[in-house]
């Protein structure tokens, strides 16, 4: 397994763990909790990677994470 694959697997696992934590709440509240946590605590590169993986159709994300991704803020790109 490449380093890139390990990073992807770790990010999916982390996102799903957050989803599991909020899963006991009603669906709308759970998705909002997941997206709020990711927006608050994940650094911009992690959020960017998460959204790119989901957009590419990457397997492994729990449905609550996919729903929450709709409210995850994509970081602004800084021009070099």
CNS distance restraints for C-alpha pairs under 8 A (distance, minus, plus):
assign (resid   1 and name CA) (resid   5 and name CA) 6.14 0.50 0.50
assign (resid   1 and name CA) (resid   6 and name CA) 6.82 0.50 0.50
assign (resid   2 and name CA) (resid   6 and name CA) 6.37 0.50 0.50
assign (resid   3 and name CA) (resid   7 and name CA) 6.22 0.50 0.50
assign (resid   4 and name CA) (resid   8 and name CA) 6.23 0.50 0.50
assign (resid   5 and name CA) (resid   9 and name CA) 6.10 0.50 0.50
assign (resid   6 and name CA) (resid  10 and name CA) 6.08 0.50 0.50
assign (resid   7 and name CA) (resid  11 and name CA) 6.15 0.50 0.50
assign (resid   8 and name CA) (resid  12 and name CA) 6.22 0.50 0.50
assign (resid   9 and name CA) (resid  13 and name CA) 6.08 0.50 0.50
assign (resid  10 and name CA) (resid  14 and name CA) 6.11 0.50 0.50
assign (resid  11 and name CA) (resid  15 and name CA) 6.16 0.50 0.50
assign (resid  11 and name CA) (resid  46 and name CA) 7.70 0.50 0.50
assign (resid  11 and name CA) (resid  50 and name CA) 7.23 0.50 0.50
assign (resid  12 and name CA) (resid  16 and name CA) 6.09 0.50 0.50
assign (resid  12 and name CA) (resid  50 and name CA) 7.83 0.50 0.50
assign (resid  12 and name CA) (resid  60 and name CA) 6.73 0.50 0.50
assign (resid  12 and name CA) (resid  61 and name CA) 6.14 0.50 0.50
assign (resid  13 and name CA) (resid  17 and name CA) 6.11 0.50 0.50
assign (resid  14 and name CA) (resid  18 and name CA) 6.40 0.50 0.50
assign (resid  15 and name CA) (resid  19 and name CA) 6.30 0.50 0.50
assign (resid  15 and name CA) (resid  61 and name CA) 7.61 0.50 0.50
assign (resid  15 and name CA) (resid  65 and name CA) 6.57 0.50 0.50
assign (resid  16 and name CA) (resid  20 and name CA) 6.10 0.50 0.50
assign (resid  16 and name CA) (resid  61 and name CA) 6.39 0.50 0.50
assign (resid  16 and name CA) (resid  62 and name CA) 5.89 0.50 0.50
assign (resid  16 and name CA) (resid  65 and name CA) 6.50 0.50 0.50
assign (resid  17 and name CA) (resid  21 and name CA) 6.30 0.50 0.50
assign (resid  18 and name CA) (resid  22 and name CA) 6.52 0.50 0.50
assign (resid  18 and name CA) (resid  34 and name CA) 6.12 0.50 0.50
assign (resid  18 and name CA) (resid  37 and name CA) 7.93 0.50 0.50
assign (resid  19 and name CA) (resid  23 and name CA) 5.90 0.50 0.50
assign (resid  19 and name CA) (resid  30 and name CA) 7.39 0.50 0.50
assign (resid  19 and name CA) (resid  31 and name CA) 7.62 0.50 0.50
assign (resid  19 and name CA) (resid  34 and name CA) 5.92 0.50 0.50
assign (resid  19 and name CA) (resid  62 and name CA) 7.28 0.50 0.50
assign (resid  19 and name CA) (resid  64 and name CA) 5.96 0.50 0.50
assign (resid  19 and name CA) (resid  65 and name CA) 5.88 0.50 0.50
assign (resid  20 and name CA) (resid  24 and name CA) 7.83 0.50 0.50
assign (resid  22 and name CA) (resid  30 and name CA) 4.90 0.50 0.50
assign (resid  22 and name CA) (resid  31 and name CA) 7.60 0.50 0.50
assign (resid  22 and name CA) (resid  33 and name CA) 6.41 0.50 0.50
assign (resid  22 and name CA) (resid  34 and name CA) 6.70 0.50 0.50
assign (resid  23 and name CA) (resid  27 and name CA) 7.32 0.50 0.50
assign (resid  23 and name CA) (resid  30 and name CA) 5.72 0.50 0.50
assign (resid  23 and name CA) (resid  64 and name CA) 7.64 0.50 0.50
assign (resid  24 and name CA) (resid  30 and name CA) 7.40 0.50 0.50
assign (resid  25 and name CA) (resid  29 and name CA) 5.97 0.50 0.50
assign (resid  25 and name CA) (resid  30 and name CA) 5.19 0.50 0.50
assign (resid  26 and name CA) (resid  30 and name CA) 5.90 0.50 0.50
assign (resid  27 and name CA) (resid  31 and name CA) 6.19 0.50 0.50
assign (resid  27 and name CA) (resid  64 and name CA) 7.62 0.50 0.50
assign (resid  28 and name CA) (resid  32 and name CA) 6.22 0.50 0.50
assign (resid  29 and name CA) (resid  33 and name CA) 6.02 0.50 0.50
assign (resid  30 and name CA) (resid  34 and name CA) 6.27 0.50 0.50
assign (resid  30 and name CA) (resid  64 and name CA) 7.28 0.50 0.50
assign (resid  31 and name CA) (resid  35 and name CA) 6.22 0.50 0.50
assign (resid  31 and name CA) (resid  64 and name CA) 5.73 0.50 0.50
assign (resid  31 and name CA) (resid  65 and name CA) 6.90 0.50 0.50
assign (resid  31 and name CA) (resid  67 and name CA) 6.01 0.50 0.50
assign (resid  31 and name CA) (resid  68 and name CA) 4.44 0.50 0.50
assign (resid  32 and name CA) (resid  36 and name CA) 5.96 0.50 0.50
assign (resid  32 and name CA) (resid  68 and name CA) 6.17 0.50 0.50
assign (resid  32 and name CA) (resid  71 and name CA) 7.53 0.50 0.50
assign (resid  33 and name CA) (resid  37 and name CA) 6.10 0.50 0.50
assign (resid  34 and name CA) (resid  38 and name CA) 6.22 0.50 0.50
assign (resid  34 and name CA) (resid  64 and name CA) 7.96 0.50 0.50
assign (resid  34 and name CA) (resid  65 and name CA) 6.96 0.50 0.50
assign (resid  34 and name CA) (resid  68 and name CA) 5.91 0.50 0.50
assign (resid  35 and name CA) (resid  39 and name CA) 5.97 0.50 0.50
assign (resid  35 and name CA) (resid  65 and name CA) 7.99 0.50 0.50
assign (resid  35 and name CA) (resid  68 and name CA) 4.96 0.50 0.50
assign (resid  35 and name CA) (resid  69 and name CA) 6.38 0.50 0.50
assign (resid  35 and name CA) (resid  71 and name CA) 5.82 0.50 0.50
assign (resid  35 and name CA) (resid  72 and name CA) 5.26 0.50 0.50
assign (resid  36 and name CA) (resid  40 and name CA) 6.04 0.50 0.50
assign (resid  36 and name CA) (resid  72 and name CA) 7.51 0.50 0.50
assign (resid  37 and name CA) (resid  41 and name CA) 5.89 0.50 0.50
assign (resid  37 and name CA) (resid  42 and name CA) 7.69 0.50 0.50
assign (resid  38 and name CA) (resid  42 and name CA) 5.13 0.50 0.50
assign (resid  38 and name CA) (resid  47 and name CA) 7.23 0.50 0.50
assign (resid  38 and name CA) (resid  72 and name CA) 6.94 0.50 0.50
assign (resid  39 and name CA) (resid  47 and name CA) 7.56 0.50 0.50
assign (resid  39 and name CA) (resid  72 and name CA) 5.97 0.50 0.50
assign (resid  39 and name CA) (resid  73 and name CA) 6.34 0.50 0.50
assign (resid  42 and name CA) (resid  46 and name CA) 5.99 0.50 0.50
assign (resid  42 and name CA) (resid  47 and name CA) 6.30 0.50 0.50
assign (resid  43 and name CA) (resid  47 and name CA) 6.51 0.50 0.50
assign (resid  44 and name CA) (resid  48 and name CA) 6.04 0.50 0.50
assign (resid  44 and name CA) (resid  74 and name CA) 7.65 0.50 0.50
assign (resid  44 and name CA) (resid  75 and name CA) 5.49 0.50 0.50
assign (resid  45 and name CA) (resid  49 and name CA) 6.09 0.50 0.50
assign (resid  45 and name CA) (resid  75 and name CA) 7.81 0.50 0.50
assign (resid  46 and name CA) (resid  50 and name CA) 6.07 0.50 0.50
assign (resid  47 and name CA) (resid  51 and name CA) 6.19 0.50 0.50
assign (resid  47 and name CA) (resid  72 and name CA) 7.36 0.50 0.50
assign (resid  47 and name CA) (resid  73 and name CA) 7.47 0.50 0.50
assign (resid  47 and name CA) (resid  74 and name CA) 6.55 0.50 0.50
assign (resid  47 and name CA) (resid  75 and name CA) 7.20 0.50 0.50
assign (resid  48 and name CA) (resid  52 and name CA) 6.12 0.50 0.50
assign (resid  48 and name CA) (resid  74 and name CA) 5.98 0.50 0.50
assign (resid  48 and name CA) (resid  75 and name CA) 6.48 0.50 0.50
assign (resid  49 and name CA) (resid  53 and name CA) 6.03 0.50 0.50
assign (resid  50 and name CA) (resid  54 and name CA) 6.26 0.50 0.50
assign (resid  51 and name CA) (resid  55 and name CA) 6.03 0.50 0.50
assign (resid  51 and name CA) (resid  69 and name CA) 6.84 0.50 0.50
assign (resid  51 and name CA) (resid  72 and name CA) 7.88 0.50 0.50
assign (resid  51 and name CA) (resid  74 and name CA) 7.39 0.50 0.50
assign (resid  52 and name CA) (resid  56 and name CA) 6.11 0.50 0.50
assign (resid  53 and name CA) (resid  57 and name CA) 6.48 0.50 0.50
assign (resid  53 and name CA) (resid  58 and name CA) 5.33 0.50 0.50
assign (resid  54 and name CA) (resid  58 and name CA) 5.58 0.50 0.50
assign (resid  54 and name CA) (resid  61 and name CA) 7.98 0.50 0.50
assign (resid  54 and name CA) (resid  66 and name CA) 7.21 0.50 0.50
assign (resid  54 and name CA) (resid  69 and name CA) 7.99 0.50 0.50
assign (resid  61 and name CA) (resid  65 and name CA) 6.24 0.50 0.50
assign (resid  61 and name CA) (resid  66 and name CA) 6.61 0.50 0.50
assign (resid  62 and name CA) (resid  66 and name CA) 6.59 0.50 0.50
assign (resid  63 and name CA) (resid  67 and name CA) 6.23 0.50 0.50
assign (resid  64 and name CA) (resid  68 and name CA) 6.06 0.50 0.50
assign (resid  65 and name CA) (resid  69 and name CA) 6.05 0.50 0.50
assign (resid  66 and name CA) (resid  70 and name CA) 7.26 0.50 0.50
assign (resid  68 and name CA) (resid  72 and name CA) 6.71 0.50 0.50
